[in-house]
Amino acid sequence: MAAEKPEQGKVKRESIDRQAYWRSQIRRTIGLLIIWAVVGFGLSILGVEFLNGFTFNNMPLGFWMAQQGAIIVFVLLILSYAILTQRAEAE
């Protein structure tokens, strides 16, 4: 017997869906990396003088963001990425 050939329409639709999936995945990744850069570099290094005007738990906020806040935001971004990717794959 001859092997069944996939329908042309189905193959084309599959490749379009795959392209759309990766386009949204790259957009999501770039967005989360921008947030990470703003928090990790912007707030922790460039904005430290401004943030040191505030305190958090009896510590200057700039110091806290550099030591703890950036790490917490990074972990939350990883969690967000996992949840958003799982939702995208479920569609």
C-alpha positions in Angstrom: 0.0 0.0 0.0 1.1 3.5 -0.6 1.8 5.7 2.3 -0.8 8.3 3.0 0.2 11.8 2.1 -0.9 14.6 4.5 -3.3 17.0 3.1 -1.7 20.2 1.7 -4.0 22.5 3.7 -3.3 20.7 7.0 0.5 21.0 6.5 0.3 24.7 5.6 -2.0 25.4 8.6 0.4 23.5 10.9 3.4 25.6 9.7 1.4 28.8 10.2 0.4 27.8 13.7 4.0 27.0 14.5 5.2 30.3 13.2 2.5 32.2 15.2 3.5 30.2 18.3 7.2 31.1 18.0 6.4 34.7 17.2 4.4 35.0 20.4 7.0 33.1 22.4 9.8 35.4 21.2 7.6 38.5 22.0 6.9 37.1 25.5 10.6 36.4 26.1 11.7 39.8 25.0 9.1 41.5 27.2 10.2 39.6 30.2 13.9 40.3 29.5 13.1 44.0 29.3 11.4 43.9 32.7 14.4 42.0 34.1 16.9 44.6 32.6 14.9 47.5 34.0 14.7 46.0 37.5 18.2 44.4 37.6 20.1 47.2 35.9 17.9 50.3 36.0 16.6 50.2 39.5 19.5 48.4 41.2 22.3 50.4 39.6 21.1 53.6 37.9 18.2 54.3 40.3 19.9 53.4 43.5 20.4 57.1 44.6 16.7 57.8 44.2 15.6 54.6 45.8 17.9 55.1 48.8 15.7 58.0 49.8 13.1 55.4 50.8 13.5 52.6 53.4 12.2 49.0 53.4 12.5 47.0 56.6 14.9 49.6 58.0 17.2 49.4 55.0 17.7 51.8 52.1 15.4 50.6 49.3 18.2 50.9 46.7 20.4 48.5 48.6 17.5 46.1 49.2 16.6 46.2 45.4 20.2 45.4 44.5 20.5 42.6 47.0 17.1 41.0 47.2 14.5 42.7 45.0 16.2 41.9 41.7 16.5 38.3 42.6 12.9 38.1 43.7 11.7 39.8 40.5 13.9 37.3 38.5 12.2 34.3 40.2 8.8 35.8 39.6 9.6 36.3 35.9 10.6 32.7 35.6 7.3 31.7 37.2 5.4 34.1 34.8 7.3 32.6 31.8 6.3 29.1 32.8 2.7 29.9 33.3 2.3 32.0 30.1 4.1 29.3 28.1 1.9 26.6 29.5 -1.2 28.6 28.6 0.1 29.2 25.1 0.8 25.5 24.6 -2.7 24.6 25.9 -4.2 26.7 23.1 
